[in-house]
Amino acid sequence: MTATIQASSKRYSPEEYLELESAAEYKNEYRDGEIVPMTGGTTNHNRIALNMSIALCLAFKGQNYDVFMGDVRLWITRKRFYTYPDVMVIYGKPEYFNERKDTVTNPQVIVEVLSKSTKAYDRGDKFNAYKTIPTFQEYILIDQTKIQIEQYSKTANKRWLYREYDEEDMALVFNCLELEVSLSDIYEKVNFEDIESEENGEK
């Protein structure tokens, strides 16, 4: 039987969250005692995340990298924070939190597909939480309403290089991976005409 966790003022322990999450119908974030329902995804959101994952998996064939999509949970120790990034890249072996095979702690690259309701959070508080992860080197934010990608690459402690991509014939250049992915591949089959109606239906 599945259930939906309703947002409330009650404070939860990480253990209580995991127990509730195992029976929840929809994914929820855990933010240092608060459980917050995540918004539903659109078809274009899913296409972009899938396109990126496929491109990364093909590029890393035979290499010591793992690529994970939205069902794998991330635990951020310093912020007491559980979330589900759209795409994560891990170099070497995944480090599992408390030996849970559904929860990792050591992403090198995180990709988020922006939506109308979450883009400010993804750029702000969520990014600040990601910055506390020791292995985290690169953050990619992909707009689903137009061709636009924001990239933050770590250059030194508390120093990040920003770059923006907004043309289909450009390629996203990962600084820490020695890898390029064309924007045309990332946005393949994305229909911008469907965006307004899809986002109006977001949960």
C-alpha positions as CSV (number, residue, x, y, z in Angstrom):
1,M,0.0,0.0,0.0
2,T,1.3,3.5,-0.9
3,A,0.7,6.8,0.8
4,T,1.4,10.4,0.3
5,I,3.2,12.4,2.9
6,Q,1.5,15.7,3.7
7,A,3.6,18.7,4.5
8,S,3.2,19.7,8.1
9,S,5.0,21.6,10.9
10,K,6.0,18.4,12.6
11,R,9.7,17.7,12.9
12,Y,10.9,14.2,11.8
13,S,14.1,12.3,12.4
14,P,15.9,10.9,9.4
15,E,14.8,7.4,10.4
16,E,11.2,8.5,10.5
17,Y,11.5,10.1,7.1
18,L,13.0,6.9,5.6
19,E,10.2,4.8,7.0
20,L,7.5,7.1,5.7
21,E,9.3,7.5,2.3
22,S,9.4,3.7,1.8
23,A,5.6,3.7,1.7
24,A,5.0,7.1,0.0
25,E,3.3,7.3,-3.4
26,Y,5.4,10.3,-4.4
27,K,9.0,11.3,-3.6
28,N,9.7,13.7,-0.8
29,E,12.7,15.6,0.3
30,Y,14.0,15.7,3.9
31,R,15.4,19.0,5.0
32,D,16.8,18.8,8.5
33,G,13.6,17.6,10.2
34,E,11.1,18.9,7.6
35,I,9.5,16.6,4.9
36,V,8.7,18.4,1.7
37,P,6.8,16.8,-1.2
38,M,8.6,17.1,-4.5
39,T,6.8,18.4,-7.6
40,G,5.7,16.0,-10.4
41,G,7.8,15.9,-13.5
42,T,6.7,16.7,-17.1
43,T,7.4,14.7,-20.2
44,N,10.0,17.2,-21.3
45,H,11.6,17.2,-17.9
46,N,11.9,13.4,-18.2
47,R,13.2,13.6,-21.8
48,I,16.0,16.0,-20.8
49,A,17.1,13.9,-17.8
50,L,17.0,10.7,-19.9
51,N,18.9,12.3,-22.8
52,M,21.6,13.5,-20.5
53,S,21.9,10.2,-18.7
54,I,22.1,8.3,-22.0
55,A,24.8,10.7,-23.3
56,L,26.8,10.3,-20.1
57,C,26.5,6.5,-20.0
58,L,27.7,6.1,-23.6
59,A,30.6,8.4,-23.0
60,F,31.6,6.5,-19.9
61,K,31.4,3.0,-21.4
62,G,34.4,1.1,-20.0
63,Q,35.4,3.9,-17.6
64,N,35.2,4.0,-13.9
65,Y,32.1,6.2,-13.6
66,D,28.5,5.5,-12.6
67,V,25.5,7.5,-13.8
68,F,22.3,7.5,-11.7
69,M,18.9,9.0,-12.4
70,G,16.1,10.3,-10.2
71,D,15.2,7.2,-8.2
72,V,18.6,7.2,-6.4
73,R,18.5,9.3,-3.2
74,L,21.4,11.6,-2.1
75,W,22.2,12.1,1.6
76,I,24.0,15.4,2.4
77,T,25.5,14.8,5.9
78,R,26.4,18.4,6.8
79,K,22.9,19.7,6.0
80,R,21.0,16.6,7.2
81,F,19.3,16.6,3.8
82,Y,17.8,13.8,1.6
83,T,16.9,14.6,-2.0
84,Y,16.7,13.0,-5.4
85,P,18.8,14.8,-8.1
86,D,17.7,14.3,-11.7
87,V,21.1,13.0,-12.7
88,M,24.3,12.2,-10.7
89,V,27.8,11.2,-11.8
90,I,30.0,9.3,-9.4
91,Y,33.6,8.5,-10.0
92,G,34.8,5.2,-8.7
93,K,32.5,3.2,-6.4
94,P,29.3,4.7,-4.9
95,E,29.5,5.4,-1.2
96,Y,26.3,4.2,0.3
97,F,24.9,5.9,3.4
98,N,24.3,3.3,6.2
99,E,24.8,0.6,3.6
100,R,21.5,1.5,1.9
101,K,21.8,0.7,-1.8
102,D,19.2,3.4,-2.6
103,T,21.2,6.3,-1.0
104,V,24.6,7.6,-2.0
105,T,26.8,10.4,-0.6
106,N,29.6,11.1,-3.2
107,P,28.5,12.6,-6.5
108,Q,31.0,14.5,-8.5
109,V,28.5,16.0,-10.9
110,I,24.8,16.8,-10.3
111,V,22.3,17.7,-13.0
112,E,19.0,19.3,-12.3
113,V,16.3,20.1,-14.9
114,L,14.6,23.3,-13.9
115,S,10.9,23.7,-13.6
116,K,8.8,26.8,-12.9
117,S,8.1,25.9,-9.3
118,T,11.7,24.8,-8.3
119,K,14.2,26.8,-10.3
120,A,14.8,29.4,-7.6
121,Y,15.3,26.7,-5.0
122,D,17.6,24.7,-7.3
123,R,19.8,27.8,-7.9
124,G,19.7,28.8,-4.2
125,D,19.2,26.7,-1.1
126,K,19.7,23.4,-2.9
127,F,22.9,24.5,-4.6
128,N,24.2,25.7,-1.2
129,A,23.5,22.3,0.3
130,Y,25.2,20.5,-2.6
131,K,28.3,22.7,-2.1
132,T,28.9,21.0,1.3
133,I,29.5,17.7,-0.4
134,P,33.3,17.1,-0.5
135,T,33.3,15.2,-3.8
136,F,31.0,17.7,-5.6
137,Q,32.7,19.5,-8.5
138,E,30.2,20.5,-11.1
139,Y,26.5,21.6,-11.2
140,I,24.4,21.7,-14.4
141,L,21.0,23.4,-14.5
142,I,19.0,22.7,-17.6
143,D,16.0,24.9,-18.5
144,Q,13.1,22.9,-20.0
145,T,11.2,26.0,-21.4
146,K,14.0,27.1,-23.8
147,I,17.5,26.2,-24.8
148,Q,19.5,27.4,-21.9
149,I,22.0,25.6,-19.6
150,E,23.8,27.0,-16.6
151,Q,27.1,25.4,-15.5
152,Y,28.9,25.9,-12.2
153,S,32.4,24.4,-12.0
154,K,34.4,24.3,-8.8
155,T,37.8,25.9,-9.3
156,A,39.0,26.2,-5.6
157,N,37.5,26.2,-2.2
158,K,34.3,28.3,-2.2
159,R,35.1,29.4,-5.8
160,W,32.9,28.5,-8.7
161,L,33.2,29.3,-12.4
162,Y,29.9,30.1,-14.2
163,R,29.2,29.5,-17.8
164,E,25.9,29.7,-19.8
165,Y,24.9,27.9,-23.0
166,D,22.0,29.0,-25.1
167,E,22.4,27.8,-28.7
168,E,21.5,24.4,-30.1
169,D,24.8,24.1,-32.0
170,M,26.9,24.5,-28.8
171,A,28.3,21.7,-26.7
172,L,28.2,21.5,-22.9
173,V,31.9,21.1,-21.8
174,F,32.3,19.4,-18.5
175,N,35.4,20.7,-16.8
176,C,35.9,17.8,-14.4
177,L,35.1,15.0,-16.8
178,E,37.0,16.0,-20.0
179,L,33.7,15.4,-21.9
180,E,31.4,17.3,-24.2
181,V,27.7,16.8,-24.8
182,S,25.9,18.7,-27.6
183,L,22.9,20.7,-26.7
184,S,21.0,19.2,-29.6
185,D,21.5,15.8,-28.0
186,I,20.4,17.1,-24.6
187,Y,17.2,18.7,-26.0
188,E,16.4,15.9,-28.5
189,K,12.6,15.5,-28.9
190,V,11.9,18.3,-26.4
191,N,8.8,20.2,-27.5
192,F,8.8,23.7,-26.2
193,E,5.2,24.2,-27.3
194,D,4.0,21.7,-24.7
195,I,5.8,23.4,-21.8
196,E,3.0,25.8,-20.6
197,S,0.3,23.1,-20.5
198,E,2.6,20.6,-18.9
199,E,3.8,23.0,-16.2
200,N,0.3,24.0,-15.4
201,G,-0.3,20.4,-14.5
202,E,2.7,20.0,-12.2
203,K,2.0,18.7,-8.8
